[in-house]
Amino acid sequence: MTSEHVFVASLPDLVEASEYAAHPRGGLVRLRITVTESGIELLGDGLRPEAVESVLEALGGGTMEQMLCG
């Protein structure tokens, strides 16, 4: 399944800037799963966007909301 990317103004942080030094290779990924009336929401955050996208793709893809960081 191919994912659609939608850019949004903000998303909650699951990884704090203070954690970056402890993961110099960028492998930290955190997930938050929420059950809602309309289904399951999966929020992913990580040091490298590719790692988060890989996890979400492996779980079935779908629409991915993403922030432009800078």
TAQUI-V611257 format. One record per pair of residues at least 24 apart in sequence whose ideal C-beta (glycine too) atoms are under 10 Angstrom apart, sorted by the first residue. I is the first residue (numbers start at 1). GAP is how many residues later the second one is. If there is no record, write none. Layout:
i=I gap=GAP
i=I gap=GAP
This chain:
i=1 gap=56
i=1 gap=58
i=1 gap=59
i=1 gap=60
i=1 gap=61
i=2 gap=55
i=2 gap=59
i=2 gap=60
i=3 gap=50
i=3 gap=53
i=3 gap=54
i=3 gap=57
i=3 gap=58
i=3 gap=59
i=3 gap=60
i=3 gap=61
i=3 gap=63
i=4 gap=57
i=4 gap=58
i=4 gap=59
i=4 gap=60
i=4 gap=61
i=5 gap=48
i=5 gap=58
i=5 gap=59
i=5 gap=60
i=5 gap=61
i=6 gap=57
i=6 gap=58
i=6 gap=59
i=6 gap=60
i=7 gap=57
i=7 gap=58
i=7 gap=59
i=7 gap=60
i=7 gap=61
i=8 gap=57
i=8 gap=58
i=8 gap=59
i=8 gap=60
i=9 gap=58
i=9 gap=59
i=10 gap=55
i=10 gap=57
i=11 gap=32
i=11 gap=33
i=11 gap=34
i=11 gap=54
i=11 gap=55
i=11 gap=56
i=12 gap=31
i=12 gap=33
i=13 gap=30
i=13 gap=32
i=13 gap=54
i=14 gap=29
i=14 gap=30
i=14 gap=31
i=14 gap=32
i=14 gap=38
i=15 gap=29
i=15 gap=30
i=15 gap=31
i=15 gap=32
i=15 gap=37
i=16 gap=29
i=19 gap=28
i=20 gap=27
i=23 gap=24
i=23 gap=25
i=26 gap=24
i=26 gap=25
i=27 gap=24
i=28 gap=24
i=29 gap=24
i=29 gap=25
i=29 gap=26
i=29 gap=27
i=30 gap=25
i=31 gap=24
i=31 gap=25
i=31 gap=28
i=33 gap=26
i=41 gap=24
